[in-house]
Amino acid sequence: MLRKTGVPTLDDIRSITPELERLNRGPVAVIECFQEIPCNPCYTKCPRGAIKEMIDINERPQIDYEICNGCGICAIACPGLAIFIVDYNYSKDKALIKIPYEFIPIPAEGLIVRALNREGVSIGDGKVVRVQTGKNQNRTSLIWLEVDKSLAMDVRNFKMEEGAYAR
């Protein structure tokens, strides 16, 4: 299905999803890179060595969830915007999703946005908790989005209402 629609199947998603026990312990990267392509910035940028070395640069990245602390450096480095940070431990009924974002305008902290799934369909609301930008991020911001915990593994982007942004 991925080749026809660009959207991963449920089996694809299950194959890269950390166990619930790991998700509940705090922030962790989820790598949604489903095709073998020549790419490895996530591996070279990970300061903890959580992304395993690739024998062949065309291999899909593999992550050691026990080493990953969800810092987001790999998400910022990924040219395909295919890495997200998921934190089920954020609060009792909310999760925090860190989403790589290369659009303008950049949303303002505190803004309520429409949370979108992998198909671009609105599935709920999210709140922008933090906007992480910096000179070393090569124009990729990391948007920290608070969403209902039940949506955490489905939200992969967001939409701002016209005129709702501050930057």
CYANA upper distance limits for C-alpha pairs under 8 A (distance plus 0.5 A):
  1 MET  CA      5 THR  CA      6.49
  1 MET  CA      6 GLY  CA      7.82
  1 MET  CA      7 VAL  CA      7.37
  1 MET  CA      8 PRO  CA      7.14
  1 MET  CA      9 THR  CA      6.92
  2 LEU  CA      6 GLY  CA      5.06
  2 LEU  CA      7 VAL  CA      5.43
  2 LEU  CA      8 PRO  CA      5.39
  2 LEU  CA      9 THR  CA      7.32
  3 ARG  CA      7 VAL  CA      8.46
  7 VAL  CA    118 ARG  CA      6.87
  7 VAL  CA    119 GLU  CA      6.95
  8 PRO  CA     12 ASP  CA      6.13
  8 PRO  CA     13 ILE  CA      7.03
  8 PRO  CA     34 PHE  CA      8.21
  9 THR  CA     13 ILE  CA      6.86
 10 LEU  CA     14 ARG  CA      6.61
 11 ASP  CA     15 SER  CA      6.66
 12 ASP  CA     16 ILE  CA      7.47
 12 ASP  CA     34 PHE  CA      7.94
 13 ILE  CA     17 THR  CA      6.71
 13 ILE  CA     32 GLU  CA      8.01
 16 ILE  CA     30 VAL  CA      7.27
 16 ILE  CA     31 ILE  CA      7.17
 16 ILE  CA     32 GLU  CA      7.36
 17 THR  CA     30 VAL  CA      7.05
 18 PRO  CA     22 ARG  CA      6.75
 18 PRO  CA     23 LEU  CA      6.89
 18 PRO  CA     30 VAL  CA      7.92
 18 PRO  CA     65 TYR  CA      7.52
 19 GLU  CA     23 LEU  CA      6.89
 20 LEU  CA     24 ASN  CA      6.57
 21 GLU  CA     25 ARG  CA      7.19
 22 ARG  CA     26 GLY  CA      7.81
 22 ARG  CA     28 VAL  CA      8.47
 22 ARG  CA     65 TYR  CA      7.81
 22 ARG  CA     66 GLU  CA      8.32
 23 LEU  CA     27 PRO  CA      7.54
 23 LEU  CA     28 VAL  CA      7.34
 23 LEU  CA     86 VAL  CA      7.74
 23 LEU  CA     87 ASP  CA      6.91
 23 LEU  CA     88 TYR  CA      6.08
 23 LEU  CA     89 ASN  CA      7.88
 24 ASN  CA     87 ASP  CA      7.76
 24 ASN  CA     88 TYR  CA      5.56
 24 ASN  CA     89 ASN  CA      5.70
 25 ARG  CA     87 ASP  CA      8.45
 25 ARG  CA     88 TYR  CA      7.88
 25 ARG  CA     89 ASN  CA      6.49
 26 GLY  CA     69 ASN  CA      8.10
 26 GLY  CA     70 GLY  CA      8.32
 26 GLY  CA     86 VAL  CA      8.42
 26 GLY  CA     87 ASP  CA      5.58
 26 GLY  CA     88 TYR  CA      6.71
 26 GLY  CA     89 ASN  CA      5.45
 26 GLY  CA     90 TYR  CA      7.79
 27 PRO  CA     69 ASN  CA      6.41
 27 PRO  CA     70 GLY  CA      5.00
 27 PRO  CA     71 CYS  CA      8.17
 27 PRO  CA     85 ILE  CA      6.74
 27 PRO  CA     86 VAL  CA      5.93
 27 PRO  CA     87 ASP  CA      4.60
 27 PRO  CA     88 TYR  CA      7.72
 27 PRO  CA     89 ASN  CA      7.91
 28 VAL  CA     65 TYR  CA      7.27
 28 VAL  CA     68 CYS  CA      6.38
 28 VAL  CA     69 ASN  CA      6.13
 28 VAL  CA     70 GLY  CA      4.61
 28 VAL  CA     71 CYS  CA      8.39
 28 VAL  CA     85 ILE  CA      5.92
 28 VAL  CA     86 VAL  CA      6.06
 28 VAL  CA     87 ASP  CA      6.98
 29 ALA  CA     65 TYR  CA      8.21
 29 ALA  CA     68 CYS  CA      7.37
 29 ALA  CA     69 ASN  CA      8.27
 29 ALA  CA     70 GLY  CA      5.78
 29 ALA  CA     72 GLY  CA      7.67
 29 ALA  CA     75 ALA  CA      8.31
 29 ALA  CA     83 ILE  CA      7.06
 29 ALA  CA     84 PHE  CA      6.15
 29 ALA  CA     85 ILE  CA      4.88
 29 ALA  CA     86 VAL  CA      6.87
 30 VAL  CA     83 ILE  CA      6.16
 30 VAL  CA     84 PHE  CA      5.77
 30 VAL  CA     85 ILE  CA      6.49
 30 VAL  CA     86 VAL  CA      7.51
 31 ILE  CA     61 PRO  CA      7.93
 31 ILE  CA     62 GLN  CA      8.41
 31 ILE  CA     63 ILE  CA      8.34
 31 ILE  CA     82 ALA  CA      6.54
 31 ILE  CA     83 ILE  CA      5.00
 31 ILE  CA     84 PHE  CA      7.10
 32 GLU  CA     82 ALA  CA      5.52
 32 GLU  CA     83 ILE  CA      6.38
 32 GLU  CA     84 PHE  CA      8.37
 33 CYS  CA     60 ARG  CA      6.97
 33 CYS  CA     61 PRO  CA      7.76
 33 CYS  CA     82 ALA  CA      6.16
 33 CYS  CA     83 ILE  CA      8.05
 34 PHE  CA     60 ARG  CA      7.38
 35 GLN  CA     60 ARG  CA      7.09
 36 GLU  CA     58 ASN  CA      5.54
 36 GLU  CA     59 GLU  CA      5.80
 36 GLU  CA     60 ARG  CA      5.90
 37 ILE  CA     57 ILE  CA      7.96
 37 ILE  CA     58 ASN  CA      5.07
 37 ILE  CA     59 GLU  CA      7.37
 37 ILE  CA     60 ARG  CA      7.94
 38 PRO  CA     57 ILE  CA      5.57
 38 PRO  CA     58 ASN  CA      4.74
 38 PRO  CA     59 GLU  CA      7.99
 39 CYS  CA     57 ILE  CA      6.40
 39 CYS  CA     58 ASN  CA      6.92
 40 ASN  CA     44 THR  CA      6.94
 40 ASN  CA     54 MET  CA      8.41
 40 ASN  CA     57 ILE  CA      6.89
 40 ASN  CA     61 PRO  CA      8.11
 41 PRO  CA     45 LYS  CA      6.39
 41 PRO  CA     74 CYS  CA      7.86
 41 PRO  CA     77 ALA  CA      6.35
 41 PRO  CA     78 CYS  CA      6.64
 41 PRO  CA     79 PRO  CA      8.44
 42 CYS  CA     46 CYS  CA      6.59
 42 CYS  CA     51 ILE  CA      7.57
 42 CYS  CA     61 PRO  CA      8.38
 42 CYS  CA     73 ILE  CA      8.29
 42 CYS  CA     74 CYS  CA      5.01
 42 CYS  CA     75 ALA  CA      7.78
 42 CYS  CA     77 ALA  CA      6.38
 42 CYS  CA     78 CYS  CA      6.33
 43 TYR  CA     49 GLY  CA      7.90
 43 TYR  CA     51 ILE  CA      5.70
 43 TYR  CA     52 LYS  CA      7.17
 43 TYR  CA     53 GLU  CA      6.97
 43 TYR  CA     54 MET  CA      8.50
 43 TYR  CA     61 PRO  CA      7.97
 43 TYR  CA     74 CYS  CA      7.95
 45 LYS  CA     73 ILE  CA      7.19
 45 LYS  CA     74 CYS  CA      6.64
 45 LYS  CA     77 ALA  CA      7.44
 46 CYS  CA     50 ALA  CA      7.11
 46 CYS  CA     51 ILE  CA      7.11
 46 CYS  CA     73 ILE  CA      6.94
 46 CYS  CA     74 CYS  CA      6.37
 48 ARG  CA     67 ILE  CA      7.36
 48 ARG  CA     68 CYS  CA      7.51
 49 GLY  CA     67 ILE  CA      7.92
 50 ALA  CA     63 ILE  CA      6.07
 50 ALA  CA     64 ASP  CA      5.57
 50 ALA  CA     65 TYR  CA      7.54
 50 ALA  CA     66 GLU  CA      8.36
 50 ALA  CA     67 ILE  CA      5.61
 50 ALA  CA     68 CYS  CA      5.66
 51 ILE  CA     61 PRO  CA      7.21
 51 ILE  CA     62 GLN  CA      6.26
 51 ILE  CA     63 ILE  CA      4.86
 51 ILE  CA     64 ASP  CA      6.76
 52 LYS  CA     61 PRO  CA      7.44
 52 LYS  CA     62 GLN  CA      6.12
 52 LYS  CA     63 ILE  CA      6.36
 52 LYS  CA     64 ASP  CA      7.59
 54 MET  CA     59 GLU  CA      6.81
 54 MET  CA     61 PRO  CA      7.64
 55 ILE  CA     59 GLU  CA      8.02
 63 ILE  CA     68 CYS  CA      8.11
 64 ASP  CA     68 CYS  CA      6.92
 70 GLY  CA     85 ILE  CA      6.29
 70 GLY  CA     86 VAL  CA      8.09
 71 CYS  CA     85 ILE  CA      8.45
 72 GLY  CA     76 ILE  CA      6.91
 72 GLY  CA     84 PHE  CA      8.16
 72 GLY  CA     85 ILE  CA      6.92
 72 GLY  CA     98 LYS  CA      7.97
 72 GLY  CA    142 LEU  CA      8.26
 73 ILE  CA     77 ALA  CA      6.75
 74 CYS  CA     78 CYS  CA      6.58
 74 CYS  CA     83 ILE  CA      7.52
 75 ALA  CA     81 LEU  CA      7.20
 75 ALA  CA     82 ALA  CA      7.70
 75 ALA  CA     83 ILE  CA      5.20
 75 ALA  CA     84 PHE  CA      6.53
 75 ALA  CA     85 ILE  CA      8.04
 75 ALA  CA     99 ILE  CA      8.24
 75 ALA  CA    100 PRO  CA      6.63
 75 ALA  CA    142 LEU  CA      8.36
 76 ILE  CA     81 LEU  CA      8.14
 76 ILE  CA    100 PRO  CA      6.63
 76 ILE  CA    137 GLN  CA      6.69
 76 ILE  CA    140 THR  CA      6.47
 76 ILE  CA    141 SER  CA      7.65
 76 ILE  CA    142 LEU  CA      7.35
 77 ALA  CA    137 GLN  CA      7.93
 78 CYS  CA     82 ALA  CA      7.06
 78 CYS  CA     83 ILE  CA      7.31
 81 LEU  CA    100 PRO  CA      6.39
 81 LEU  CA    101 TYR  CA      8.18
 83 ILE  CA     99 ILE  CA      8.32
 83 ILE  CA    100 PRO  CA      8.01
 84 PHE  CA     97 ILE  CA      7.39
 84 PHE  CA     98 LYS  CA      6.24
 84 PHE  CA     99 ILE  CA      6.00
 84 PHE  CA    100 PRO  CA      7.53
 84 PHE  CA    156 ARG  CA      8.16
 85 ILE  CA     96 LEU  CA      8.43
 85 ILE  CA     97 ILE  CA      6.06
 85 ILE  CA     98 LYS  CA      5.35
 85 ILE  CA     99 ILE  CA      7.51
 86 VAL  CA     95 ALA  CA      7.68
 86 VAL  CA     96 LEU  CA      6.46
 86 VAL  CA     97 ILE  CA      5.26
 86 VAL  CA     98 LYS  CA      7.10
 86 VAL  CA    152 ALA  CA      7.40
 86 VAL  CA    153 MET  CA      8.17
 87 ASP  CA     95 ALA  CA      6.03
 87 ASP  CA     96 LEU  CA      5.51
 87 ASP  CA     97 ILE  CA      6.88
 88 TYR  CA     94 LYS  CA      7.69
 88 TYR  CA     95 ALA  CA      5.18
 88 TYR  CA     96 LEU  CA      7.21
 88 TYR  CA    149 LYS  CA      7.13
 88 TYR  CA    152 ALA  CA      8.16
 89 ASN  CA     95 ALA  CA      7.27
 90 TYR  CA     94 LYS  CA      6.88
 90 TYR  CA     95 ALA  CA      5.81
 90 TYR  CA     96 LEU  CA      6.44
 91 SER  CA     95 ALA  CA      7.01
 93 ASP  CA    148 ASP  CA      6.62
 93 ASP  CA    149 LYS  CA      5.98
 94 LYS  CA    146 GLU  CA      6.88
 94 LYS  CA    147 VAL  CA      6.00
 94 LYS  CA    148 ASP  CA      5.04
 94 LYS  CA    149 LYS  CA      5.10
 95 ALA  CA    146 GLU  CA      6.26
 95 ALA  CA    147 VAL  CA      5.98
 95 ALA  CA    148 ASP  CA      6.53
 95 ALA  CA    149 LYS  CA      5.20
 95 ALA  CA    152 ALA  CA      6.56
 96 LEU  CA    144 TRP  CA      6.98
 96 LEU  CA    145 LEU  CA      6.07
 96 LEU  CA    146 GLU  CA      5.12
 96 LEU  CA    147 VAL  CA      6.86
 96 LEU  CA    152 ALA  CA      7.94
 97 ILE  CA    143 ILE  CA      8.46
 97 ILE  CA    144 TRP  CA      6.24
 97 ILE  CA    145 LEU  CA      5.64
 97 ILE  CA    146 GLU  CA      6.92
 97 ILE  CA    147 VAL  CA      7.93
 97 ILE  CA    152 ALA  CA      7.23
 97 ILE  CA    155 VAL  CA      8.31
 98 LYS  CA    142 LEU  CA      6.47
 98 LYS  CA    143 ILE  CA      5.92
 98 LYS  CA    144 TRP  CA      4.93
 98 LYS  CA    145 LEU  CA      6.65
 99 ILE  CA    142 LEU  CA      5.93
 99 ILE  CA    143 ILE  CA      5.61
 99 ILE  CA    144 TRP  CA      6.97
 99 ILE  CA    145 LEU  CA      7.90
 99 ILE  CA    156 ARG  CA      7.26
 99 ILE  CA    157 ASN  CA      7.26
100 PRO  CA    140 THR  CA      6.83
100 PRO  CA    141 SER  CA      6.31
100 PRO  CA    142 LEU  CA      5.14
100 PRO  CA    143 ILE  CA      6.87
101 TYR  CA    140 THR  CA      6.14
101 TYR  CA    141 SER  CA      5.60
101 TYR  CA    142 LEU  CA      6.45
101 TYR  CA    143 ILE  CA      7.13
102 GLU  CA    139 ARG  CA      7.00
102 GLU  CA    140 THR  CA      5.54
102 GLU  CA    141 SER  CA      6.84
105 PRO  CA    165 TYR  CA      7.51
105 PRO  CA    166 ALA  CA      8.47
105 PRO  CA    167 ARG  CA      6.29
106 ILE  CA    165 TYR  CA      7.61
106 ILE  CA    166 ALA  CA      8.19
106 ILE  CA    167 ARG  CA      6.25
107 PRO  CA    111 LEU  CA      7.40
107 PRO  CA    128 VAL  CA      7.91
107 PRO  CA    131 VAL  CA      8.05
107 PRO  CA    160 MET  CA      8.02
107 PRO  CA    165 TYR  CA      5.55
107 PRO  CA    166 ALA  CA      6.88
107 PRO  CA    167 ARG  CA      7.04
108 ALA  CA    128 VAL  CA      7.52
108 ALA  CA    131 VAL  CA      7.80
108 ALA  CA    165 TYR  CA      6.23
108 ALA  CA    166 ALA  CA      5.78
108 ALA  CA    167 ARG  CA      7.11
109 GLU  CA    127 LYS  CA      8.44
109 GLU  CA    128 VAL  CA      5.56
109 GLU  CA    129 VAL  CA      5.90
109 GLU  CA    130 ARG  CA      5.88
109 GLU  CA    131 VAL  CA      6.93
110 GLY  CA    127 LYS  CA      6.52
110 GLY  CA    128 VAL  CA      5.65
110 GLY  CA    129 VAL  CA      6.30
110 GLY  CA    130 ARG  CA      8.36
111 LEU  CA    127 LYS  CA      6.19
111 LEU  CA    128 VAL  CA      5.85
111 LEU  CA    164 ALA  CA      7.98
111 LEU  CA    165 TYR  CA      7.86
112 ILE  CA    125 ASP  CA      7.16
112 ILE  CA    126 GLY  CA      6.15
112 ILE  CA    127 LYS  CA      5.01
112 ILE  CA    128 VAL  CA      6.96
112 ILE  CA    160 MET  CA      8.29
113 VAL  CA    125 ASP  CA      6.20
113 VAL  CA    126 GLY  CA      5.75
113 VAL  CA    127 LYS  CA      6.63
113 VAL  CA    128 VAL  CA      7.91
113 VAL  CA    158 PHE  CA      6.77
113 VAL  CA    159 LYS  CA      6.27
113 VAL  CA    160 MET  CA      5.59
113 VAL  CA    161 GLU  CA      7.53
114 ARG  CA    122 SER  CA      6.56
114 ARG  CA    123 ILE  CA      7.96
114 ARG  CA    124 GLY  CA      6.45
114 ARG  CA    125 ASP  CA      5.18
114 ARG  CA    126 GLY  CA      6.60
114 ARG  CA    158 PHE  CA      5.87
114 ARG  CA    159 LYS  CA      5.57
114 ARG  CA    160 MET  CA      6.96
114 ARG  CA    161 GLU  CA      8.44
115 ALA  CA    122 SER  CA      6.09
115 ALA  CA    123 ILE  CA      6.33
115 ALA  CA    124 GLY  CA      5.76
115 ALA  CA    125 ASP  CA      5.68
115 ALA  CA    126 GLY  CA      6.08
115 ALA  CA    147 VAL  CA      8.34
115 ALA  CA    155 VAL  CA      6.46
115 ALA  CA    156 ARG  CA      8.15
115 ALA  CA    157 ASN  CA      6.70
115 ALA  CA    158 PHE  CA      4.93
115 ALA  CA    159 LYS  CA      7.09
116 LEU  CA    120 GLY  CA      5.62
116 LEU  CA    121 VAL  CA      5.65
116 LEU  CA    122 SER  CA      4.94
116 LEU  CA    123 ILE  CA      6.25
116 LEU  CA    124 GLY  CA      7.94
116 LEU  CA    154 ASP  CA      8.40
116 LEU  CA    155 VAL  CA      5.93
116 LEU  CA    156 ARG  CA      6.64
116 LEU  CA    157 ASN  CA      5.58
116 LEU  CA    158 PHE  CA      5.48
116 LEU  CA    159 LYS  CA      7.60
117 ASN  CA    121 VAL  CA      5.98
117 ASN  CA    122 SER  CA      7.07
117 ASN  CA    123 ILE  CA      7.08
117 ASN  CA    154 ASP  CA      5.78
117 ASN  CA    155 VAL  CA      5.15
117 ASN  CA    156 ARG  CA      5.91
117 ASN  CA    157 ASN  CA      7.11
118 ARG  CA    154 ASP  CA      7.42
118 ARG  CA    155 VAL  CA      7.53
118 ARG  CA    156 ARG  CA      6.29
118 ARG  CA    157 ASN  CA      8.02
120 GLY  CA    157 ASN  CA      8.00
122 SER  CA    158 PHE  CA      8.47
123 ILE  CA    151 LEU  CA      8.30
123 ILE  CA    155 VAL  CA      8.22
124 GLY  CA    147 VAL  CA      8.47
124 GLY  CA    151 LEU  CA      8.47
125 ASP  CA    147 VAL  CA      7.22
126 GLY  CA    145 LEU  CA      6.47
126 GLY  CA    146 GLU  CA      5.89
126 GLY  CA    147 VAL  CA      5.29
126 GLY  CA    148 ASP  CA      8.25
126 GLY  CA    158 PHE  CA      8.38
127 LYS  CA    145 LEU  CA      5.96
127 LYS  CA    146 GLU  CA      5.55
127 LYS  CA    147 VAL  CA      7.31
128 VAL  CA    143 ILE  CA      7.36
128 VAL  CA    144 TRP  CA      6.35
128 VAL  CA    145 LEU  CA      5.17
128 VAL  CA    146 GLU  CA      6.92
129 VAL  CA    143 ILE  CA      8.27
129 VAL  CA    144 TRP  CA      5.88
129 VAL  CA    145 LEU  CA      6.22
129 VAL  CA    146 GLU  CA      6.95
130 ARG  CA    143 ILE  CA      6.64
130 ARG  CA    144 TRP  CA      5.51
130 ARG  CA    145 LEU  CA      7.92
131 VAL  CA    141 SER  CA      7.33
131 VAL  CA    142 LEU  CA      6.57
131 VAL  CA    143 ILE  CA      5.34
131 VAL  CA    144 TRP  CA      6.74
132 GLN  CA    141 SER  CA      6.12
132 GLN  CA    142 LEU  CA      5.49
132 GLN  CA    143 ILE  CA      6.76
132 GLN  CA    144 TRP  CA      8.22
133 THR  CA    137 GLN  CA      7.05
133 THR  CA    139 ARG  CA      8.21
133 THR  CA    140 THR  CA      7.63
133 THR  CA    141 SER  CA      5.36
133 THR  CA    142 LEU  CA      7.14
134 GLY  CA    138 ASN  CA      8.37
134 GLY  CA    139 ARG  CA      8.36
134 GLY  CA    141 SER  CA      8.21
135 LYS  CA    139 ARG  CA      8.15
137 GLN  CA    141 SER  CA      7.39
147 VAL  CA    151 LEU  CA      7.07
147 VAL  CA    152 ALA  CA      7.09
148 ASP  CA    152 ALA  CA      7.28
151 LEU  CA    155 VAL  CA      6.49
160 MET  CA    164 ALA  CA      6.86
160 MET  CA    165 TYR  CA      7.63
161 GLU  CA    165 TYR  CA      8.45
